[in-house]
């Protein structure tokens, strides 16, 4: 089949996609987007997390045919050209990247959390990232990265009358 979808704001097409293959496979093999990682193929590890029509999903559990005509945002799409998103920068600054295999999924899940909750507690961070497994860290640097990203996003947010005019929710893909 020919798969047509909007990926990271750009209309993309891929030929030769089997509608029963995963969105993860289509992104990596047909659309040259290697950011999302294939670790478990069961939706258990979160390494393949992407947005599908604005909802956080495991791309390994979505069939390519189900993504036809829809909008996908991958970890690559969070950056603004060469400028990394605050969440991506925070992961680097906090040293939350070790082998890097789980990092793309954790970054997308962290972005999603901060889009919904600009100032999450540690318990809320842990709950939001519970579906993402990291085999290299003790998660502390990952928690540090999310806290740092929340601070950075708060500092970037314009204020009107002492209240934030918009916030991470405005950044969440539609």
VEXVOTOR-343473 format. One line per field, with one value per residue (C-alpha): residue number from 1; residue in one letter; chain; z, x negated, y. Coordinates in Angstrom, 2 decimals, padded with zeros to 5 digits, m for minus. Layout:
k = (NUM,...)
r = (A,...)
c = (A,...)
c3 = (Z,...)
c1 = (X,...)
c2 = (Y,...)
This chain:
k = (1,2,3,4,5,6,7,8,9,10,11,12,13,14,15,16,17,18,19,20,21,22,23,24,25,26,27,28,29,30,31,32,33,34,35,36,37,38,39,40,41,42,43,44,45,46,47,48,49,50,51,52,53,54,55,56,57,58,59,60,61,62,63,64,65,66,67,68,69,70,71,72,73,74,75,76,77,78,79,80,81,82,83,84,85,86,87,88,89,90,91,92,93,94,95,96,97,98,99,100,101,102,103,104,105,106,107,108,109,110,111,112,113,114,115,116,117,118,119,120,121,122,123,124,125,126,127,128,129,130,131,132,133,134,135,136,137,138,139,140,141,142,143,144,145,146,147,148,149,150,151,152,153,154,155,156,157,158,159,160,161,162,163,164,165,166,167,168,169,170,171,172,173,174)
r = (X,X,X,X,X,X,X,X,X,X,X,X,X,X,X,X,X,X,X,X,X,X,X,X,X,X,X,X,X,X,X,X,X,X,X,X,X,X,X,X,X,X,X,X,X,X,X,X,X,X,X,X,X,X,X,X,X,X,X,X,X,X,X,X,X,X,X,X,X,X,X,X,X,X,X,X,X,X,X,X,X,X,X,X,X,X,X,X,X,X,X,X,X,X,X,X,X,X,X,X,X,X,X,X,X,X,X,X,X,X,X,X,X,X,X,X,X,X,X,X,X,X,X,X,X,X,X,X,X,X,X,X,X,X,X,X,X,X,X,X,X,X,X,X,X,X,X,X,X,X,X,X,X,X,X,X,X,X,X,X,X,X,X,X,X,X,X,X,X,X,X,X,X,X)
c = (A,A,A,A,A,A,A,A,A,A,A,A,A,A,A,A,A,A,A,A,A,A,A,A,A,A,A,A,A,A,A,A,A,A,A,A,A,A,A,A,A,A,A,A,A,A,A,A,A,A,A,A,A,A,A,A,A,A,A,A,A,A,A,A,A,A,A,A,A,A,A,A,A,A,A,A,A,A,A,A,A,A,A,A,A,A,A,A,A,A,A,A,A,A,A,A,A,A,A,A,A,A,A,A,A,A,A,A,A,A,A,A,A,A,A,A,A,A,A,A,A,A,A,A,A,A,A,A,A,A,A,A,A,A,A,A,A,A,A,A,A,A,A,A,A,A,A,A,A,A,A,A,A,A,A,A,A,A,A,A,A,A,A,A,A,A,A,A,A,A,A,A,A,A)
c3 = (000.00,m000.28,003.20,003.34,006.64,008.12,009.99,012.06,010.22,006.74,004.39,003.72,001.50,001.48,m001.10,m000.43,003.12,004.27,006.08,008.80,009.70,012.66,012.46,014.11,011.20,008.66,010.33,010.48,007.33,004.91,006.14,007.40,010.92,013.22,016.48,017.84,018.94,018.59,021.89,022.89,020.08,022.79,024.06,027.34,027.18,025.73,023.52,020.45,021.93,019.42,019.15,016.90,016.33,019.53,021.71,023.13,021.70,021.35,017.62,017.81,018.66,015.86,012.44,009.52,007.95,011.07,010.67,007.10,006.75,010.36,012.02,013.71,015.74,016.55,018.80,015.73,015.34,018.80,017.73,015.86,012.99,014.53,017.86,020.30,022.35,026.04,027.01,024.68,025.98,029.58,029.02,027.72,030.47,033.25,031.90,031.52,028.35,028.80,026.05,024.50,023.45,025.73,025.48,022.48,024.11,027.46,025.82,024.01,027.20,029.19,026.56,026.82,030.62,030.55,027.93,030.40,033.66,033.61,037.15,037.97,041.33,041.48,041.92,038.81,036.82,037.93,037.03,033.60,032.79,034.31,030.85,029.79,030.80,031.10,031.72,032.26,034.85,038.27,036.78,039.01,036.15,034.09,036.89,037.07,033.33,033.57,036.47,034.51,031.41,033.48,034.83,031.36,029.84,032.69,032.07,028.32,028.78,028.26,031.12,031.00,034.17,036.20,034.69,031.96,028.63,027.23,028.19,027.23,026.35,023.48,022.27,022.32,018.78,017.60)
c1 = (000.00,m000.96,m000.99,m000.18,m000.35,m001.57,m004.81,m006.30,m004.15,m005.09,m002.91,m004.82,m004.18,m005.78,m005.28,m005.49,m004.18,m002.28,000.79,000.28,m003.24,m003.67,m003.79,m007.20,m008.49,m006.96,m008.59,m012.02,m012.15,m010.05,m010.22,m013.84,m012.93,m015.10,m014.40,m011.71,m013.28,m012.11,m012.78,m009.88,m007.27,m004.61,m004.00,m005.73,m008.90,m007.86,m010.96,m008.78,m006.50,m005.13,m002.12,000.68,003.21,001.95,002.21,m000.81,m001.00,m003.47,m004.18,m004.84,m001.16,000.30,000.63,m000.64,002.82,004.35,002.09,003.19,004.17,003.31,000.74,m002.35,m004.94,m008.15,m011.05,m012.65,m009.60,m009.88,m012.92,m012.48,m014.86,m018.33,m017.07,m016.31,m013.13,m013.55,m012.86,m015.58,m018.03,m017.18,m017.92,m021.36,m022.05,m020.96,m023.02,m019.87,m021.13,m023.24,m022.99,m020.24,m017.96,m015.06,m015.72,m013.50,m010.45,m011.20,m011.58,m008.24,m006.52,m008.12,m006.98,m003.46,m003.50,m004.69,m002.07,000.60,m001.05,m003.53,m004.75,m004.44,m005.37,m007.89,m005.04,m003.32,m006.56,m007.07,m003.48,m003.70,m006.96,m005.97,m005.41,m008.98,m011.72,m015.38,m017.84,m020.89,m019.89,m018.34,m015.93,m017.16,m018.82,m015.67,m013.60,m016.15,m015.74,m011.96,m012.25,m014.82,m012.61,m009.64,m011.75,m013.05,m009.57,m008.24,m011.03,m010.29,m006.55,m005.30,m003.29,m000.26,001.03,m001.20,000.40,m001.05,000.54,m000.17,m002.30,m003.46,000.09,m000.15,m003.20,m001.46,m000.92,002.66)
c2 = (000.00,003.62,005.15,008.84,010.67,013.92,013.34,016.14,018.68,017.47,015.42,012.19,009.18,005.78,003.05,m000.66,m000.47,m003.53,m002.22,m004.84,m003.74,m001.46,002.30,001.97,m000.11,002.26,005.26,003.68,001.57,003.58,007.18,007.24,008.36,006.22,008.09,005.79,002.53,m001.06,m002.76,m004.99,m004.93,m005.33,m001.79,m002.59,m000.47,002.91,003.22,003.77,006.45,008.97,011.22,010.01,012.77,014.40,011.28,009.49,005.95,003.11,003.03,m000.72,m001.28,000.85,m000.73,001.32,001.04,002.61,005.64,006.35,010.01,010.82,013.07,011.65,013.54,011.71,012.67,014.27,016.50,018.03,020.05,023.30,022.73,022.54,023.98,021.18,021.36,022.27,018.64,017.38,019.98,019.06,015.38,016.30,018.86,016.48,013.60,011.51,009.85,006.74,004.14,006.28,003.45,004.42,008.15,009.00,007.43,009.02,012.43,012.14,010.91,013.75,016.25,014.86,015.11,018.73,019.58,018.42,019.49,022.35,021.69,017.99,016.52,013.71,011.23,012.60,012.37,008.77,007.89,009.54,007.74,004.39,002.90,003.69,001.29,002.18,m000.60,001.65,004.24,004.41,006.98,009.84,011.73,011.22,012.76,015.59,016.14,016.42,018.87,020.92,020.90,022.11,024.98,025.86,025.83,027.98,030.51,030.54,031.07,034.62,036.04,038.29,039.94,037.65,034.54,032.38,033.29,029.88,026.95,023.54,022.56,025.04,023.09,019.74,018.49,018.80)
